[in-house]
Amino acid sequence: MENKADIALIGLAVMGQNLILNMDDHGFTVVAYNRSTDKVDQFLANEAKGTKIQGAHSIAEMVAKLKKPRRVMMLVKAGAPVDEFIDQLIPHLEAGDIIIDGGNSLFDDTNRRQKYVESKGLLYIGTGVSGGEEGARHGPSIMPGGSPAAWPHVKDIFQAVSAKVEGKVPCCDWVGEMGAGHYVKMVHNGIEYGDMQLICEAYNIMKNGLGMSADEMHTVFADWNTGALDSYLVEISRDILAKKDEDGAPLVDKILDTAGQKGTGKWTVINSQDLGIPITLMAEAVYSRCVSALKDERVIAAQSLTGPNPLLADIAADPAKKAAFVEDIRQALYASKIISYAQGYMLMRAAAKDYGWNLNYGGIALMWRGGCIIRSRFLGKIKEAFDKKPDLSNLLLDEYFRGEIHASQASWRKVVAAAALNGIPAPAFSTALAFYDQYRNAVLPANLLQAQRDYFGAHTYERTDKPRGQFFHTNWTGKGGNTVSGTYNV
């Protein structure tokens, strides 16, 4: 009997199950497998009942049901489980078969795995999949990279099940070789961290600075979601603020203020340091989660560390002033969001240069336009910017975004200043503005820093009155020799 299955998927947690059902909806025959085989039987008897989804109780049985070239996708926990399944799969596959990792793997691990799998005559894809459970079921953003020869064999499946935007364009395209797909997903998650932190700071200023209720803020977020800030994260924040607990009180007020993280934001920040790219907003978002985890320490500190009253009493008491300041917060959120994406694209550009990737920046914005957690109207403008100028060095230099920053700047500064003066923590808003001010300045105080480095470590410096690339050392104390250290440039 001819094998009929188009693809196999290992891992039957909710994401895996939903992606299988999505594939089935689009006419593909899928073989479901899980390390705990009872999950296979439960899935077939319940969620997959009445579909053409097949089950397998062993790797050998799963592979035997697939068409050639065999396509096996894993949606398992990042790290050792991926390597373990690769080693289990290889003996059952033949030259040209394809192993796909759809989990949140570190791009360096994908680089290593591709080399290993290709050394066995097989092909490898590491793909980011974003959109959560809902996205997996009805259309995620998919960011594949790896062995280029594998792409034609998975393109139809991936693009069919992905989210679609205007003109039914799929939010999925080939990203690049090696770990490029997982890298773009990593940056996506870093931007996601930043977006979430910015929204939380806007919420905090409205709640503690203006004394607004959850219902009032729900109305504000509902309004914001109809304009330039239209996005999935603003939309769900709107819904969260409307949700009531059993006693009728806002549920959000009963949630403990300690945030978790799975590590992808941290990976982004670590990699940015390796490449020397200042993704300051994402870093503050990661560290803000770390500060939130210090709950017990913060409770003790709150009893003895003093600061101003956060309530902006004169503004909160005047409806007109209050409405105007809420608009200022919206503008600050929008301007800071532009900085977040500008920094994310700076990082991808540096990675492409360092790792030899040819990334399509407009295409990446399109992949993020639908299905994923950071999907928003805003991304359409980013695609337009890179379509207009593919070699654009920074989003802030695009005419549209330059104009938007200019229009929002006064409100942005007003909000950051008010937060600082009233002791309301707004690290992401603040660092976004600080980066903007640094980036727009032709001269920074790093000249003094270089003099300090040369003074204590003979690290040398360049001069404004000499060509770039010439390095000088001054014997600042009149003591010691003329030996200089090697220079280090990020």
Solvent accessible surface area in square Angstrom, and as a share of the most:
residue,aa,sasa,rsa
1,M,227,1.01
2,E,121,0.54
3,N,66,0.34
4,K,104,0.44
5,A,0,0.00
6,D,19,0.10
7,I,0,0.00
8,A,0,0.00
9,L,0,0.00
10,I,1,0.00
11,G,6,0.06
12,L,2,0.01
13,A,63,0.49
14,V,75,0.43
15,M,53,0.24
16,G,1,0.01
17,Q,34,0.15
18,N,25,0.13
19,L,2,0.01
20,I,0,0.00
21,L,19,0.09
22,N,1,0.01
23,M,1,0.00
24,D,19,0.10
25,D,91,0.47
26,H,88,0.39
27,G,50,0.48
28,F,35,0.15
29,T,18,0.10
30,V,0,0.00
31,V,0,0.00
32,A,0,0.00
33,Y,18,0.07
34,N,18,0.09
35,R,130,0.48
36,S,58,0.37
37,T,46,0.27
38,D,78,0.40
39,K,86,0.36
40,V,0,0.00
41,D,68,0.35
42,Q,102,0.45
43,F,1,0.00
44,L,55,0.27
45,A,63,0.49
46,N,96,0.49
47,E,96,0.43
48,A,5,0.04
49,K,155,0.66
50,G,86,0.83
51,T,51,0.30
52,K,94,0.40
53,I,14,0.07
54,Q,55,0.25
55,G,12,0.12
56,A,0,0.00
57,H,97,0.43
58,S,45,0.29
59,I,14,0.07
60,A,51,0.39
61,E,65,0.29
62,M,0,0.00
63,V,7,0.04
64,A,61,0.47
65,K,58,0.24
66,L,1,0.01
67,K,75,0.32
68,K,131,0.55
69,P,41,0.26
70,R,26,0.10
71,R,36,0.13
72,V,0,0.00
73,M,1,0.01
74,M,0,0.00
75,L,23,0.12
76,V,26,0.15
77,K,162,0.69
78,A,34,0.27
79,G,28,0.27
80,A,63,0.49
81,P,35,0.22
82,V,0,0.00
83,D,41,0.21
84,E,80,0.36
85,F,6,0.02
86,I,2,0.01
87,D,75,0.39
88,Q,69,0.31
89,L,0,0.00
90,I,26,0.13
91,P,103,0.65
92,H,75,0.33
93,L,17,0.09
94,E,85,0.38
95,A,88,0.68
96,G,29,0.28
97,D,2,0.01
98,I,0,0.00
99,I,0,0.00
100,I,0,0.00
101,D,0,0.00
102,G,3,0.03
103,G,10,0.09
104,N,56,0.29
105,S,4,0.03
106,L,47,0.24
107,F,6,0.03
108,D,77,0.40
109,D,38,0.20
110,T,0,0.00
111,N,31,0.16
112,R,117,0.43
113,R,3,0.01
114,Q,5,0.02
115,K,130,0.55
116,Y,91,0.34
117,V,0,0.00
118,E,70,0.31
119,S,83,0.53
120,K,103,0.44
121,G,38,0.36
122,L,5,0.02
123,L,32,0.16
124,Y,0,0.00
125,I,0,0.00
126,G,0,0.00
127,T,0,0.00
128,G,0,0.00
129,V,10,0.06
130,S,4,0.02
131,G,5,0.05
132,G,31,0.30
133,E,100,0.45
134,E,113,0.51
135,G,7,0.06
136,A,0,0.00
137,R,57,0.21
138,H,129,0.57
139,G,7,0.07
140,P,0,0.00
141,S,0,0.00
142,I,3,0.01
143,M,0,0.00
144,P,0,0.00
145,G,0,0.00
146,G,0,0.00
147,S,2,0.01
148,P,66,0.41
149,A,60,0.47
150,A,0,0.00
151,W,27,0.09
152,P,92,0.58
153,H,74,0.33
154,V,0,0.00
155,K,81,0.34
156,D,107,0.55
157,I,3,0.02
158,F,1,0.01
159,Q,36,0.16
160,A,29,0.23
161,V,1,0.01
162,S,4,0.03
163,A,13,0.10
164,K,89,0.38
165,V,20,0.12
166,E,120,0.54
167,G,75,0.72
168,K,170,0.72
169,V,57,0.33
170,P,33,0.21
171,C,0,0.00
172,C,1,0.01
173,D,69,0.36
174,W,57,0.20
175,V,9,0.05
176,G,10,0.09
177,E,92,0.41
178,M,39,0.17
179,G,0,0.00
180,A,0,0.00
181,G,0,0.00
182,H,2,0.01
183,Y,0,0.00
184,V,0,0.00
185,K,13,0.05
186,M,5,0.02
187,V,0,0.00
188,H,1,0.00
189,N,14,0.07
190,G,1,0.01
191,I,0,0.00
192,E,29,0.13
193,Y,10,0.04
194,G,0,0.00
195,D,6,0.03
196,M,71,0.32
197,Q,30,0.13
198,L,1,0.00
199,I,17,0.08
200,C,71,0.43
201,E,5,0.02
202,A,0,0.00
203,Y,47,0.18
204,N,33,0.17
205,I,2,0.01
206,M,0,0.00
207,K,73,0.31
208,N,64,0.33
209,G,0,0.00
210,L,3,0.02
211,G,50,0.48
212,M,13,0.06
213,S,56,0.36
214,A,7,0.05
215,D,75,0.39
216,E,72,0.32
217,M,3,0.01
218,H,54,0.24
219,T,87,0.51
220,V,20,0.12
221,F,0,0.00
222,A,32,0.25
223,D,91,0.47
224,W,7,0.02
225,N,19,0.10
226,T,97,0.56
227,G,26,0.25
228,A,35,0.27
229,L,3,0.01
230,D,40,0.21
231,S,9,0.06
232,Y,51,0.20
233,L,10,0.05
234,V,4,0.02
235,E,64,0.29
236,I,54,0.27
237,S,18,0.12
238,R,62,0.23
239,D,69,0.36
240,I,80,0.41
241,L,6,0.03
242,A,40,0.31
243,K,121,0.51
244,K,80,0.34
245,D,45,0.24
246,E,180,0.81
247,D,102,0.53
248,G,44,0.42
249,A,33,0.26
250,P,32,0.20
251,L,66,0.33
252,V,31,0.18
253,D,78,0.40
254,K,105,0.45
255,I,107,0.54
256,L,115,0.57
257,D,73,0.38
258,T,53,0.31
259,A,50,0.39
260,G,57,0.55
261,Q,70,0.31
262,K,193,0.82
263,G,11,0.10
264,T,10,0.06
265,G,0,0.00
266,K,102,0.43
267,W,59,0.21
268,T,0,0.00
269,V,10,0.06
270,I,87,0.44
271,N,9,0.04
272,S,4,0.03
273,Q,119,0.53
274,D,106,0.55
275,L,28,0.14
276,G,32,0.30
277,I,33,0.17
278,P,57,0.36
279,I,4,0.02
280,T,41,0.24
281,L,0,0.00
282,M,0,0.00
283,A,19,0.15
284,E,56,0.25
285,A,1,0.01
286,V,8,0.05
287,Y,114,0.43
288,S,20,0.13
289,R,37,0.14
290,C,58,0.35
291,V,81,0.46
292,S,21,0.14
293,A,64,0.50
294,L,85,0.42
295,K,53,0.22
296,D,113,0.58
297,E,109,0.49
298,R,72,0.26
299,V,70,0.40
300,I,119,0.61
301,A,34,0.26
302,A,81,0.63
303,Q,145,0.64
304,S,83,0.53
305,L,136,0.68
306,T,138,0.80
307,G,63,0.60
308,P,74,0.47
309,N,106,0.54
310,P,53,0.33
311,L,76,0.38
312,L,12,0.06
313,A,60,0.47
314,D,99,0.51
315,I,33,0.17
316,A,27,0.21
317,A,86,0.67
318,D,49,0.26
319,P,108,0.68
320,A,76,0.59
321,K,103,0.44
322,K,41,0.17
323,A,65,0.51
324,A,58,0.45
325,F,6,0.02
326,V,17,0.10
327,E,69,0.31
328,D,14,0.08
329,I,0,0.00
330,R,50,0.18
331,Q,33,0.15
332,A,0,0.00
333,L,5,0.02
334,Y,10,0.04
335,A,0,0.00
336,S,0,0.00
337,K,12,0.05
338,I,0,0.00
339,I,0,0.00
340,S,0,0.00
341,Y,0,0.00
342,A,0,0.00
343,Q,0,0.00
344,G,0,0.00
345,Y,8,0.03
346,M,30,0.13
347,L,0,0.00
348,M,0,0.00
349,R,68,0.25
350,A,20,0.16
351,A,0,0.00
352,A,9,0.07
353,K,181,0.77
354,D,94,0.49
355,Y,72,0.28
356,G,68,0.65
357,W,22,0.08
358,N,143,0.73
359,L,12,0.06
360,N,99,0.51
361,Y,21,0.08
362,G,3,0.02
363,G,13,0.13
364,I,1,0.01
365,A,0,0.00
366,L,37,0.19
367,M,6,0.03
368,W,0,0.00
369,R,53,0.19
370,G,8,0.08
371,G,8,0.08
372,C,0,0.00
373,I,32,0.16
374,I,3,0.01
375,R,63,0.23
376,S,4,0.02
377,R,109,0.40
378,F,7,0.03
379,L,0,0.00
380,G,23,0.22
381,K,75,0.32
382,I,0,0.00
383,K,55,0.23
384,E,100,0.45
385,A,3,0.02
386,F,8,0.03
387,D,82,0.43
388,K,134,0.57
389,K,105,0.45
390,P,95,0.60
391,D,99,0.51
392,L,8,0.04
393,S,66,0.43
394,N,6,0.03
395,L,0,0.00
396,L,10,0.05
397,L,92,0.46
398,D,8,0.04
399,E,121,0.54
400,Y,77,0.29
401,F,0,0.00
402,R,127,0.46
403,G,36,0.35
404,E,44,0.20
405,I,2,0.01
406,H,142,0.63
407,A,74,0.57
408,S,1,0.01
409,Q,37,0.16
410,A,78,0.60
411,S,18,0.12
412,W,0,0.00
413,R,78,0.29
414,K,108,0.46
415,V,0,0.00
416,V,21,0.12
417,A,49,0.38
418,A,14,0.11
419,A,4,0.03
420,A,78,0.60
421,L,137,0.68
422,N,29,0.15
423,G,44,0.42
424,I,7,0.03
425,P,92,0.58
426,A,9,0.07
427,P,39,0.25
428,A,0,0.00
429,F,0,0.00
430,S,44,0.28
431,T,20,0.12
432,A,0,0.00
433,L,17,0.08
434,A,51,0.40
435,F,10,0.04
436,Y,33,0.12
437,D,34,0.17
438,Q,99,0.44
439,Y,91,0.35
440,R,136,0.50
441,N,66,0.34
442,A,111,0.86
443,V,122,0.70
444,L,75,0.37
445,P,103,0.65
446,A,52,0.40
447,N,111,0.57
448,L,112,0.56
449,L,94,0.47
450,Q,57,0.25
451,A,26,0.20
452,Q,90,0.40
453,R,62,0.23
454,D,1,0.00
455,Y,130,0.50
456,F,151,0.63
457,G,23,0.23
458,A,20,0.15
459,H,48,0.21
460,T,7,0.04
461,Y,34,0.13
462,E,57,0.26
463,R,102,0.37
464,T,150,0.87
465,D,92,0.48
466,K,92,0.39
467,P,84,0.53
468,R,202,0.74
469,G,52,0.50
470,Q,83,0.37
471,F,87,0.36
472,F,58,0.24
473,H,55,0.25
474,T,46,0.27
475,N,59,0.30
476,W,108,0.38
477,T,76,0.44
478,G,63,0.60
479,K,162,0.69
480,G,70,0.67
481,G,58,0.55
482,N,128,0.66
483,T,118,0.69
484,V,68,0.39
485,S,40,0.26
486,G,66,0.64
487,T,66,0.39
488,Y,159,0.60
489,N,110,0.56
490,V,119,0.69
